[in-house]
Amino acid sequence: MSEERGPAESLHDGDLLSRSQLSLRADCERCFGLCCVAPAFTASADFAIDKAAGQACPNLESDSRCGIHPQLRQVGFRGCTVYDCFGAGQQVAQVTFGGQDWRQAPQTERQMFDAFAIMRQLHELLWYLTEALTLSSARALHGALRLALDETQRLAQNRPADLVGLDVAAHREPINALLQRTSELLRADVEGPKIDRSGADLIGADLRDVDLRGANLRGADVIAADLSGCDLSVADLTGADCRDIDIRGADLARTIFLTQSQIDAAIGDSHTRLPPALTRPAHWPSGQTAG
């Protein structure tokens, strides 16, 4: 059984989390449609067409807006609706390249697209590190987490050439280990046995009767799994593939290391409870989300 908390208590410092992660949300008005050009995608259930890396999507308009944005899901571009750059787009566009649009400065095109791929990984790490620093139960690791955050922020300020040349995998490795230690520290506070299905293949699994409090689901493949009505308090979902996961009526208010992209890819409803930094997707059934 998980630890008891009063109705006003939360695992996160919600106000701090929301403020700190605001800059890690995509601001498309300050970008140049980088996510519509830099990545490749393949015709599938998520994308209606093939597109090579560095090739502009045919739906990208000259003002860097998507010409079919309101109908993306209806016309076969569901993948676009769940993509999250963690604010890397505006960072690259406005800071790394000083507001130069790749269309008007074609000499920046290749380097800008490569920098975007690196920046997105750095900003994803910043998202997790920022959350970890709001977790009071992980206070013993806050010093190391702050150092990792500061170094990642420093790297995100690099010049284009230095950014493109960064070995981001080498930078990510010790941070992943630190975040895993953070997760273990938090989940140890949850009473009772805790399942460890890190990296597991749980595609289509029925987990409704499984106690997922304090569960380790890091990197798990939970595509189309049924977690409806489950309590995922202090469960770690770092990097889990949550496409079409059923979380209707589930409690994720205290789930750790969850991203907006994972929520956007899931099937939820007005009774799904979310962490303070995440928002209810517009395509979920209408109705007020339970707090």
C-alpha positions as CSV (number, residue, x, y, z in Angstrom):
1,M,0.0,0.0,0.0
2,S,1.4,3.4,-0.9
3,E,2.1,6.1,1.7
4,E,-0.8,8.2,2.8
5,R,-1.0,11.8,1.7
6,G,-3.6,14.5,2.4
7,P,-5.7,15.9,-0.4
8,A,-3.6,19.0,-0.7
9,E,-0.3,17.1,-0.8
10,S,1.6,16.3,-4.0
11,L,4.7,14.5,-4.9
12,H,5.9,17.5,-6.9
13,D,6.2,21.1,-6.1
14,G,3.6,21.9,-8.7
15,D,4.1,25.7,-8.9
16,L,7.8,25.4,-9.2
17,L,7.5,22.6,-11.8
18,S,5.1,24.6,-14.0
19,R,7.2,27.7,-13.9
20,S,10.5,26.0,-14.5
21,Q,9.2,23.9,-17.4
22,L,7.4,26.7,-19.2
23,S,10.5,27.3,-21.3
24,L,10.6,23.6,-22.2
25,R,7.3,23.8,-24.0
26,A,7.2,24.3,-27.7
27,D,6.5,27.9,-28.8
28,C,5.8,27.5,-32.5
29,E,5.3,31.2,-33.0
30,R,9.1,31.6,-32.3
31,C,10.2,28.7,-34.4
32,F,10.6,28.3,-38.2
33,G,8.8,25.0,-38.5
34,L,11.9,23.0,-37.7
35,C,9.9,19.9,-36.6
36,C,8.2,19.9,-40.0
37,V,11.5,19.8,-41.8
38,A,14.4,18.4,-39.8
39,P,13.0,14.9,-38.8
40,A,12.2,12.1,-41.2
41,F,9.0,10.2,-41.1
42,T,7.5,7.1,-42.8
43,A,4.1,6.5,-44.1
44,S,2.3,4.6,-41.3
45,A,-0.6,4.8,-38.9
46,D,1.1,8.0,-37.6
47,F,2.0,9.7,-40.9
48,A,0.1,9.8,-44.2
49,I,3.3,10.2,-46.3
50,D,7.0,9.5,-46.4
51,K,9.3,12.5,-45.7
52,A,13.0,12.5,-45.8
53,A,15.1,14.3,-43.1
54,G,15.7,17.9,-44.1
55,Q,12.8,17.9,-46.5
56,A,9.9,20.3,-45.8
57,C,6.5,18.7,-45.2
58,P,4.2,19.7,-48.0
59,N,1.8,21.0,-45.4
60,L,4.3,23.5,-44.1
61,E,3.3,27.0,-45.3
62,S,5.6,30.0,-46.0
63,D,4.8,31.5,-42.6
64,S,6.1,28.4,-40.8
65,R,2.5,27.3,-39.9
66,C,0.9,24.0,-40.6
67,G,-1.7,24.3,-43.3
68,I,-3.8,21.4,-41.9
69,H,-3.2,21.8,-38.2
70,P,-6.8,21.5,-37.1
71,Q,-7.3,18.3,-39.1
72,L,-4.0,16.6,-38.5
73,R,-5.5,13.5,-36.8
74,Q,-8.4,13.3,-39.3
75,V,-6.1,13.3,-42.4
76,G,-3.5,10.8,-41.1
77,F,-0.9,12.9,-39.3
78,R,-1.5,11.7,-35.8
79,G,2.3,11.6,-35.2
80,C,2.5,15.3,-35.5
81,T,0.0,15.8,-32.7
82,V,2.1,13.8,-30.2
83,Y,5.5,15.2,-31.2
84,D,7.1,17.4,-28.5
85,C,10.4,19.3,-29.1
86,F,10.6,20.4,-25.5
87,G,11.1,23.9,-26.6
88,A,14.2,23.1,-28.7
89,G,12.6,24.7,-31.8
90,Q,12.5,28.2,-30.4
91,Q,15.9,27.8,-28.7
92,V,17.6,26.9,-32.0
93,A,15.7,29.5,-34.0
94,Q,16.0,32.4,-31.7
95,V,19.1,31.7,-29.6
96,T,21.5,29.4,-31.5
97,F,20.9,31.1,-34.8
98,G,19.8,34.5,-33.6
99,G,16.5,34.6,-35.3
100,Q,17.7,33.6,-38.8
101,D,15.1,31.7,-40.8
102,W,16.6,28.8,-42.8
103,R,14.5,30.0,-45.8
104,Q,16.1,33.4,-45.8
105,A,19.5,32.1,-44.9
106,P,19.8,28.8,-46.8
107,Q,23.5,28.5,-45.8
108,T,22.3,27.7,-42.2
109,E,19.9,25.0,-43.3
110,R,21.9,21.8,-42.8
111,Q,23.5,23.0,-39.6
112,M,20.3,24.3,-38.1
113,F,18.5,21.0,-38.7
114,D,21.4,19.0,-37.2
115,A,21.5,21.4,-34.2
116,F,17.7,21.0,-33.7
117,A,18.2,17.2,-33.3
118,I,20.8,17.7,-30.6
119,M,18.9,20.5,-28.9
120,R,15.8,18.4,-28.6
121,Q,17.8,15.7,-26.7
122,L,19.3,18.3,-24.4
123,H,15.9,19.9,-23.7
124,E,14.4,16.5,-22.9
125,L,17.1,15.9,-20.3
126,L,16.3,19.4,-18.9
127,W,12.7,18.4,-18.6
128,Y,13.5,15.3,-16.5
129,L,16.2,17.1,-14.4
130,T,13.8,20.0,-13.7
131,E,11.2,17.6,-12.5
132,A,13.6,15.7,-10.3
133,L,14.6,18.9,-8.6
134,T,11.0,19.5,-7.5
135,L,10.8,16.1,-5.8
136,S,11.3,16.6,-2.1
137,S,11.9,12.9,-1.5
138,A,15.0,13.1,-3.8
139,R,16.6,15.9,-1.8
140,A,19.7,13.9,-1.1
141,L,20.4,14.0,-4.9
142,H,19.5,17.6,-5.5
143,G,23.1,18.8,-5.5
144,A,24.1,16.3,-8.2
145,L,20.9,17.0,-10.1
146,R,21.5,20.8,-10.1
147,L,25.1,20.3,-11.4
148,A,23.7,18.1,-14.2
149,L,21.0,20.7,-15.0
150,D,23.5,23.6,-15.1
151,E,25.9,21.7,-17.4
152,T,23.1,20.7,-19.7
153,Q,21.9,24.3,-19.8
154,R,25.4,25.5,-20.6
155,L,25.7,23.0,-23.5
156,A,22.3,24.2,-24.9
157,Q,23.9,27.7,-25.2
158,N,26.7,26.4,-27.4
159,R,27.4,27.9,-30.8
160,P,26.0,26.0,-33.8
161,A,29.3,24.2,-34.7
162,D,29.9,23.1,-31.1
163,L,26.3,22.0,-30.6
164,V,26.4,19.9,-33.8
165,G,29.7,18.3,-32.7
166,L,28.4,17.4,-29.2
167,D,28.5,13.8,-28.2
168,V,25.1,14.0,-26.6
169,A,25.0,10.2,-25.8
170,A,28.1,10.6,-23.6
171,H,26.5,13.5,-21.8
172,R,23.2,11.6,-21.4
173,E,24.7,8.4,-19.9
174,P,25.6,9.7,-16.4
175,I,22.4,11.8,-16.3
176,N,20.3,8.7,-17.0
177,A,22.1,6.9,-14.2
178,L,21.4,9.9,-11.9
179,L,17.7,10.0,-12.8
180,Q,17.4,6.2,-12.3
181,R,18.9,6.7,-8.8
182,T,16.3,9.4,-8.2
183,S,13.5,7.1,-9.3
184,E,14.8,4.3,-7.0
185,L,14.9,6.7,-4.1
186,L,11.3,7.8,-4.6
187,R,9.9,4.4,-5.3
188,A,11.5,3.0,-2.2
189,D,9.1,5.1,-0.2
190,V,6.1,3.3,-1.6
191,E,5.0,0.5,0.8
192,G,4.6,-3.1,-0.4
193,P,6.0,-5.0,-3.4
194,K,6.8,-3.0,-6.5
195,I,7.0,-4.5,-10.0
196,D,10.0,-3.9,-12.2
197,R,9.1,-4.1,-15.9
198,S,11.8,-1.8,-17.2
199,G,12.2,-2.2,-20.9
200,A,9.5,-4.9,-21.0
201,D,7.3,-5.8,-23.9
202,L,3.8,-5.0,-22.6
203,I,2.1,-4.4,-25.9
204,G,-1.6,-4.9,-25.5
205,A,-1.2,-6.2,-21.9
206,D,-4.2,-6.1,-19.5
207,L,-2.7,-4.4,-16.4
208,R,-5.9,-3.3,-14.8
209,D,-5.5,-5.8,-11.9
210,V,-1.8,-5.1,-11.4
211,D,-0.6,-2.9,-8.5
212,L,1.4,-0.3,-10.4
213,R,2.2,2.0,-7.5
214,G,5.9,2.5,-7.4
215,A,6.3,0.4,-10.6
216,N,9.4,0.7,-12.7
217,L,8.2,1.0,-16.3
218,R,11.3,2.9,-17.7
219,G,11.6,2.2,-21.4
220,A,8.7,-0.3,-21.4
221,D,6.7,-0.8,-24.6
222,V,3.1,-0.4,-23.4
223,I,1.5,0.3,-26.7
224,A,-2.3,-0.3,-26.5
225,A,-2.0,-1.7,-23.0
226,D,-5.0,-1.4,-20.7
227,L,-4.2,0.6,-17.6
228,S,-7.7,2.0,-17.2
229,G,-8.5,2.8,-13.6
230,C,-5.0,2.1,-12.4
231,D,-3.2,4.0,-9.7
232,L,0.3,4.9,-11.0
233,S,1.4,6.9,-8.0
234,V,5.2,7.2,-8.1
235,A,5.5,4.9,-11.1
236,D,8.4,5.7,-13.3
237,L,7.4,6.0,-17.0
238,T,10.7,7.4,-18.4
239,G,10.8,6.8,-22.1
240,A,7.9,4.3,-22.1
241,D,6.1,4.0,-25.4
242,C,2.6,5.0,-24.5
243,R,0.9,5.0,-27.9
244,D,-2.8,4.1,-27.5
245,I,-2.3,3.1,-23.9
246,D,-5.7,3.2,-22.2
247,I,-5.5,5.4,-19.1
248,R,-9.1,6.3,-18.8
249,G,-9.9,6.8,-15.2
250,A,-6.3,6.2,-14.2
251,D,-4.5,8.2,-11.6
252,L,-1.2,9.7,-12.9
253,A,-1.2,12.7,-10.7
254,R,2.0,11.5,-8.9
255,T,3.5,9.6,-11.7
256,I,7.2,10.5,-12.2
257,F,9.1,11.4,-15.4
258,L,6.0,11.5,-17.6
259,T,6.0,13.8,-20.7
260,Q,3.3,15.6,-22.6
261,S,4.1,13.6,-25.6
262,Q,3.3,10.4,-23.8
263,I,0.0,11.8,-22.6
264,D,-0.9,13.1,-26.0
265,A,-0.4,9.6,-27.5
266,A,-2.6,7.9,-24.8
267,I,-6.3,7.3,-24.6
268,G,-7.7,9.2,-21.6
269,D,-10.9,10.8,-20.4
270,S,-12.2,13.4,-18.0
271,H,-11.5,11.1,-15.1
272,T,-7.8,10.7,-15.9
273,R,-5.7,12.6,-13.3
274,L,-2.4,14.2,-14.5
275,P,0.7,15.6,-12.9
276,P,0.7,19.4,-12.5
277,A,3.0,20.3,-15.4
278,L,0.9,18.4,-18.0
279,T,-2.3,19.3,-19.7
280,R,-5.3,17.3,-20.9
281,P,-5.1,16.7,-24.7
282,A,-7.7,18.4,-26.8
283,H,-8.6,15.1,-28.5
284,W,-9.7,13.4,-25.3
285,P,-13.4,13.3,-24.6
286,S,-14.7,16.7,-23.4
287,G,-15.3,17.3,-19.8
288,Q,-13.4,18.6,-16.9
289,T,-10.3,16.7,-15.9
290,A,-10.4,15.4,-12.3
291,G,-7.8,17.2,-10.1
